Amino acid sequence: MPKTGVITASWVYDINCYVRAPWPELVQMHWDKFGYDELDGLLGRIAGLGFEYVELWLGHTGNLCQTPLWKGKGPDDIIALFAKHDLKLASFCPGGMAQNKSAEPLFEFGKALGAPMLTTWLSPDPAWWHTVADLLERYDTRFGIEPHGPEYSIATPEQILAACAVSPRIGACPDTGVFARQGQNAVEAVRAILPHVIHTHLKGYHLAEGHGCVPGDDDIGLDQVVGMLRDSGYQGVYSIEYEVDHNPDTELVRSREWLLSLMDQ
């Protein structure tokens, strides 16, 4: 049975009643309004949609359980919520790995959660990759690179491959929607990094209309990407990401069913 998952960032606009806002504002809203009880509700919602795995986004951890709403709570309490809803933690997504911030608290938190890896974007500075590699050794974990904006992050398959060469603990977490939005062929981009894929952000994009969409409604060859991963023997989580300005639940269920149907081909 393939491992189907979803990233909690798919509900990033829920905090704002699905009104779009800049990402930093949405993060702050979560730190101001999203507490332990809200995470309990969100995980119950995810379990009800049929997913088995969850990628936990930083905004849904109360700034590493440090905000007032999370007073007295810590990683063990989050672990208990996952057990309550019979969900498995696929990865911890700390929202970026920039070299101008201390990364160690992110690694400490991921370790305390028992996360098998961290998945997020990574600064394009090769010197920083070695710092990250040292932290991966110290905390005995892995890192899946998500391509992001080229002005601040690794963005191309070539850069991902170069970073992966630094340490066997560094792998790829292809974000198909980001590849497409940046003008890259998502199928060929994933093909180039296929041996290094340790996690996925399966994000839909509609090139003809120029916007994101639910995976399965895309025109970027996401079905080919899934088939390529399946045929390669990929054993990781097929994690759906769908950040949209309306309740995504119904579409996420449909996307999961689409994903499972591809596995049967």
N, C-alpha and C positions, 0 to 999 in steps of 0.2 A: 504494500500500500504506500503510495507516495506521501511524503510529508507536506501537508498543506498548511501554510501560515499566513499571517497578516501582520503588518506593522501598525502599532497603535497610532502613529502619526496620520493614518488614514482618517482619523476622527479629529484632526487638529482644528477644524472649523466649528466643531460641535460646541466648543466653549463660548463661541461668539454667535450662537444661533445661526451658523452657516452664512454669516456675513464675512466677506473677504477682508483681510487686514494684513499689513506687513508681517512677515514671519517673526521679527523680534517682539512685536506687540503681542502676537499670539502666544509666544513663549512666556512673556510676562503675565498674560492673562491666566495661563495655567498655574504659574507660581502663586498668583493671587487667589485663585478660585478652585483649583483642582486638588482635592485632597485624597486621603486614603479611601474614604467611602466612595468617591467618584471612580477610583481605580477598580474597586470591587465591582461596581456597576458595569464598567466598561469591559472587564474581563468576563463577567457573566454574559454580557451581550455577545462577545466574540465566541464564547463557547456555544451559545445558542445558534450561531450561524454555521456551526459545523467544523470550525477550524480546530486543529490540535496544537499548533505551535503559534507563539506570539513573539514578535520582535518588540521589545520595550523601548520606546522613545524617551529621551531625557525629560521632555516636558511633562511626562506622566509619572515622574518620580519626585516631584516637589523639590526641584533643584538638589537632587541627591538626598532627599528626605530632610532638607534643612529649613524649609519655609515653615511659617507658623501653623499652617493647616496640617503639617506632618509631624508636629511636636510629639515626641515620644515614640515615633515609628522609625523603623529602619529596614534594611534589606531582608531580615528574617521575616518581617511582617508581610513584605511583598511576596516572598517565597511561599508563605502560608496562603496567600490569596490565589496563587497559581495552583497550589494543591487543592484548594477548595473547589475550584472550577475545573479541575482535571485537565489543566493546560501545561504545556512544556515551554520553557523559555528558550527561544531559538538564538537570540543574541540581545545584547544591550547596544542601543544606538545613541551615542552621546551627542549627536548633533554637530559633529565636526571635530577634527583633530588639527587645530591650528598651532603653529609654533610659538605664538605670542602668549599662550596660556599654559598653565601648569596642567599637564595631562595626567599626572599621577593620581589625583583623586578620582578620575574617571576609571582608571584601571582598578583602583582599590574597590570602587563601588561595583564594577562588573564582577570582580572576583568574589565579593561578598554575596552577590546575587546567585553565584554559581553559573553565570553566563558562559557558554562555551566559546564565545568570541565577542569582539566589539565590531560593529559594522557602521561605517560612516565615511565622510570624505576626509582626505588627507592632504596636507599642504604639499605643493609641488617641489619644495626644496629638498634635494637629495640628502642634505646633511640631517634634516629632521627625520628622515626615514630610519636612519641609524639610531637615533634617540628612541624612536618608537620601537624598533627592534629590540633594544636593550630592555625596555619596559615589558615587552612581550615575554622575554626570557624571565625577567624577575617575577612576573605574575603568572607565568606558565599558561598563557592563553594565545589566542590567534586574533588576527585583524583582517577583516574583509573590506577592501577599498571600494567605496562607492564613487563613481565619477560625478563631478559637480562642476560648478562654474570655473572656466579656465583661468580667470583672473585671481583665484585664491586656492584652487584645488587641482589635484590630478584630474585630468579630463579625458585623456585618450587611452586607447589600448596600449600604445607604445609606452606611455608613462606608467601604466599599471604593471606592465611586464618588467620595466626597469626597477620598480619598487619591490616587486615580488622576488627579484634576484637578490635583494639585500638579505632576506631571511626566509626560511621555510615556514615561518609563522605568519608571514604576510601573504594573503591571498586576494582574490577578486570577489567583489559583490556587484555584479553588473546591474546597473539601473537602466533598463531598456528605454524608458521614457526620456531620461536625460540624454542618452546617446542620440536619440532621434531628434530631440529639441535642438541639439547643438549641430545638427546637420550631418551626423554620422549614420551610416547604415547599421542599424541595431543588430541585425543578423551577423554581418561580417565582424562587427566589433566583438560580439560574444564569441564568435568562432576563434578569433585571434587570442583570446584569453582563456579559452575553454579548459585547458589543463589545470588552471589555477583557481577556478571558481569554487568557493567554499560556502557561499550563500547567494541569495538572489533578492533583488528588488524588481519584481515583475510589474512594471508600470506601463500602462497603455498610452499611446499617442496616436492622434489622427493627423497624418501629414496633409491630407487634402483640405482639412478644415483648420489646421494650425493650432490644435489645443490637445490637452490631455483627455483621456477617456478611460473607461473601465477596460482592463485587460480582457481581450476577446472581441472587443468592438474596434480594435486598432487596425491600421493598415501598414504597420511597420514589420510584419512578419513575426509577431510574437509567438504564433503557433509553431513556426520553424525553430525559434529559440528554445521553446519547451521541448520539442522533439529532439533537438540537438543535445540538450542536457540529458534527457532520458536515455538516448542511445549511447551517450558517452559513459554511462554508468554512474552518473552523479547521484550521490546518496544524501545530499543536503536537503534543506527546506526550500520548497517552492513558495516564496513569500510574496504575497500580493500587496501592492501599494497603490492606493487610490485616494488622493486628497482632492476633495471636491466641495463645492458650495451648497451641498444638500445632503441629506441623510444617505450614506452610501450602502446601508445594510443589504437592501434587496439586490443591488447590483453586485455586491461582493459575493453573495450566495451564488448568483448566476455565474460570476467569474470563476468561483471555485469549482462549480459543476463543469464549466467549460474546460478547466485545467484537468480535472479528473478524466474527462472524455478523451483528451489527448493522450493520456497515459495508457488507455486501452487500445490505441491504434497500433 
